[in-house]
Amino acid sequence: MSNSTKNPPCEPKKPKSDECCAGGSCCPCVWDTYRAQKRQWLKYQQTSIALNKKQSTSVH
């Protein structure tokens, strides 16, 4: 069992308005980081849902 299964990721929070300079020069931008973390979280959620459905159908 992987560590991510034991400790599921928390949904990332959107950056606050004062956390982005809106200048486009930061690399990575706080929004880039947020979107990457959100994609990982959504992928984990989808995988967990699919795994739970598979497990519940195989029990019956």
Backbone as JSON Lines, residues from 0, in Angstrom:
{"i":0,"aa":"M","n":[0.85,-1.17,0.0],"ca":[0.0,0.0,0.0],"c":[0.89,1.24,0.0]}
{"i":1,"aa":"S","n":[0.58,2.19,-0.87],"ca":[1.42,3.37,-0.97],"c":[1.06,4.37,0.13]}
{"i":2,"aa":"N","n":[1.96,5.29,0.37],"ca":[1.75,6.3,1.39],"c":[0.59,7.21,1.04]}
{"i":3,"aa":"S","n":[0.36,7.46,-0.28],"ca":[-0.73,8.34,-0.68],"c":[-2.09,7.72,-0.35]}
{"i":4,"aa":"T","n":[-2.15,6.39,-0.27],"ca":[-3.39,5.73,0.11],"c":[-3.67,5.94,1.59]}
{"i":5,"aa":"K","n":[-2.63,5.9,2.4],"ca":[-2.79,6.1,3.83],"c":[-3.16,7.55,4.15]}
{"i":6,"aa":"N","n":[-2.57,8.48,3.44],"ca":[-2.79,9.9,3.66],"c":[-3.28,10.54,2.37]}
{"i":7,"aa":"P","n":[-4.57,10.49,2.1],"ca":[-5.07,11.07,0.86],"c":[-4.79,12.57,0.82]}
{"i":8,"aa":"P","n":[-4.51,13.09,-0.36],"ca":[-4.23,14.51,-0.46],"c":[-5.46,15.36,-0.16]}
{"i":9,"aa":"C","n":[-5.22,16.51,0.43],"ca":[-6.3,17.46,0.68],"c":[-6.54,18.26,-0.59]}
{"i":10,"aa":"E","n":[-7.78,18.69,-0.79],"ca":[-8.07,19.52,-1.95],"c":[-7.32,20.84,-1.81]}
{"i":11,"aa":"P","n":[-6.57,21.21,-2.85],"ca":[-5.81,22.46,-2.75],"c":[-6.75,23.66,-2.75]}
{"i":12,"aa":"K","n":[-6.33,24.7,-2.09],"ca":[-7.12,25.93,-2.04],"c":[-6.62,26.9,-3.11]}
{"i":13,"aa":"K","n":[-7.56,27.63,-3.71],"ca":[-7.19,28.63,-4.7],"c":[-6.31,29.69,-4.05]}
{"i":14,"aa":"P","n":[-5.34,30.19,-4.81],"ca":[-4.52,31.28,-4.27],"c":[-5.38,32.5,-3.96]}
{"i":15,"aa":"K","n":[-5.02,33.2,-2.93],"ca":[-5.72,34.44,-2.58],"c":[-5.31,35.52,-3.58]}
{"i":16,"aa":"S","n":[-6.14,36.52,-3.71],"ca":[-5.88,37.57,-4.71],"c":[-4.55,38.28,-4.47]}
{"i":17,"aa":"D","n":[-4.11,38.36,-3.22],"ca":[-2.84,39.04,-2.95],"c":[-1.63,38.12,-3.09]}
{"i":18,"aa":"E","n":[-1.85,36.85,-3.46],"ca":[-0.74,35.91,-3.63],"c":[-0.21,35.89,-5.07]}
{"i":19,"aa":"C","n":[-0.93,36.53,-5.97],"ca":[-0.51,36.56,-7.37],"c":[-0.18,38.0,-7.75]}
{"i":20,"aa":"C","n":[0.96,38.19,-8.39],"ca":[1.35,39.54,-8.78],"c":[0.67,39.98,-10.08]}
{"i":21,"aa":"A","n":[0.11,39.01,-10.82],"ca":[-0.56,39.27,-12.1],"c":[0.38,39.87,-13.14]}
{"i":22,"aa":"G","n":[1.66,39.72,-12.9],"ca":[2.63,40.26,-13.85],"c":[3.08,39.26,-14.89]}
{"i":23,"aa":"G","n":[2.86,38.0,-14.62],"ca":[3.24,36.96,-15.57],"c":[4.71,36.61,-15.57]}
{"i":24,"aa":"S","n":[5.46,37.13,-14.62],"ca":[6.9,36.87,-14.63],"c":[7.34,35.81,-13.62]}
{"i":25,"aa":"C","n":[6.46,35.38,-12.74],"ca":[6.82,34.37,-11.74],"c":[6.82,32.98,-12.37]}
{"i":26,"aa":"C","n":[7.82,32.21,-12.03],"ca":[7.9,30.86,-12.57],"c":[8.29,29.93,-11.44]}
{"i":27,"aa":"P","n":[7.41,29.09,-10.97],"ca":[6.04,28.95,-11.44],"c":[5.13,29.97,-10.76]}
{"i":28,"aa":"C","n":[4.09,30.3,-11.44],"ca":[3.07,31.19,-10.89],"c":[2.29,30.4,-9.83]}
{"i":29,"aa":"V","n":[1.75,31.09,-8.86],"ca":[0.96,30.4,-7.83],"c":[-0.22,29.67,-8.48]}
{"i":30,"aa":"W","n":[-0.73,30.2,-9.59],"ca":[-1.84,29.55,-10.29],"c":[-1.38,28.28,-11.0]}
{"i":31,"aa":"D","n":[-0.15,28.27,-11.51],"ca":[0.4,27.05,-12.12],"c":[0.5,25.95,-11.07]}
{"i":32,"aa":"T","n":[1.0,26.31,-9.91],"ca":[1.14,25.35,-8.81],"c":[-0.23,24.84,-8.37]}
{"i":33,"aa":"Y","n":[-1.17,25.76,-8.23],"ca":[-2.53,25.37,-7.83],"c":[-3.14,24.4,-8.84]}
{"i":34,"aa":"R","n":[-3.04,24.74,-10.13],"ca":[-3.64,23.88,-11.16],"c":[-3.0,22.49,-11.18]}
{"i":35,"aa":"A","n":[-1.69,22.42,-11.0],"ca":[-1.0,21.12,-10.98],"c":[-1.47,20.3,-9.78]}
{"i":36,"aa":"Q","n":[-1.57,20.94,-8.61],"ca":[-2.03,20.23,-7.42],"c":[-3.49,19.82,-7.56]}
{"i":37,"aa":"K","n":[-4.31,20.65,-8.18],"ca":[-5.72,20.34,-8.38],"c":[-5.87,19.15,-9.31]}
{"i":38,"aa":"R","n":[-5.07,19.1,-10.39],"ca":[-5.11,17.94,-11.31],"c":[-4.76,16.66,-10.58]}
{"i":39,"aa":"Q","n":[-3.72,16.7,-9.74],"ca":[-3.32,15.52,-8.97],"c":[-4.43,15.11,-8.01]}
{"i":40,"aa":"W","n":[-5.04,16.06,-7.35],"ca":[-6.12,15.77,-6.41],"c":[-7.32,15.16,-7.14]}
{"i":41,"aa":"L","n":[-7.7,15.75,-8.28],"ca":[-8.83,15.22,-9.04],"c":[-8.55,13.8,-9.54]}
{"i":42,"aa":"K","n":[-7.32,13.56,-9.98],"ca":[-6.94,12.21,-10.43],"c":[-7.06,11.22,-9.28]}
{"i":43,"aa":"Y","n":[-6.6,11.63,-8.1],"ca":[-6.7,10.76,-6.93],"c":[-8.16,10.47,-6.61]}
{"i":44,"aa":"Q","n":[-9.0,11.52,-6.66],"ca":[-10.42,11.35,-6.37],"c":[-11.07,10.39,-7.35]}
{"i":45,"aa":"Q","n":[-10.78,10.55,-8.63],"ca":[-11.37,9.68,-9.65],"c":[-10.91,8.23,-9.47]}
{"i":46,"aa":"T","n":[-9.63,8.05,-9.16],"ca":[-9.09,6.71,-8.94],"c":[-9.73,6.08,-7.72]}
{"i":47,"aa":"S","n":[-9.9,6.86,-6.66],"ca":[-10.51,6.34,-5.43],"c":[-11.95,5.93,-5.66]}
{"i":48,"aa":"I","n":[-12.7,6.75,-6.39],"ca":[-14.1,6.43,-6.68],"c":[-14.19,5.16,-7.51]}
{"i":49,"aa":"A","n":[-13.35,5.05,-8.53],"ca":[-13.37,3.86,-9.38],"c":[-13.0,2.62,-8.58]}
{"i":50,"aa":"L","n":[-12.0,2.73,-7.72],"ca":[-11.57,1.6,-6.9],"c":[-12.66,1.19,-5.93]}
{"i":51,"aa":"N","n":[-13.32,2.17,-5.32],"ca":[-14.41,1.86,-4.39],"c":[-15.57,1.18,-5.08]}
{"i":52,"aa":"K","n":[-15.91,1.64,-6.29],"ca":[-16.98,1.01,-7.05],"c":[-16.63,-0.43,-7.4]}
{"i":53,"aa":"K","n":[-15.38,-0.62,-7.8],"ca":[-14.92,-1.96,-8.18],"c":[-14.98,-2.89,-6.97]}
{"i":54,"aa":"Q","n":[-14.54,-2.4,-5.82],"ca":[-14.54,-3.21,-4.61],"c":[-15.97,-3.53,-4.15]}
{"i":55,"aa":"S","n":[-16.86,-2.54,-4.26],"ca":[-18.23,-2.78,-3.79],"c":[-18.97,-3.74,-4.71]}
{"i":56,"aa":"T","n":[-18.69,-3.74,-5.99],"ca":[-19.36,-4.67,-6.9],"c":[-18.78,-6.08,-6.78]}
{"i":57,"aa":"S","n":[-17.52,-6.2,-6.39],"ca":[-16.95,-7.52,-6.27],"c":[-17.34,-8.19,-4.95]}
{"i":58,"aa":"V","n":[-17.83,-7.44,-3.99],"ca":[-18.27,-7.98,-2.7],"c":[-19.59,-8.7,-2.85]}
{"i":59,"aa":"H","n":[-20.45,-8.19,-3.72],"ca":[-21.8,-8.76,-3.89],"c":[-21.74,-10.0,-4.68]}
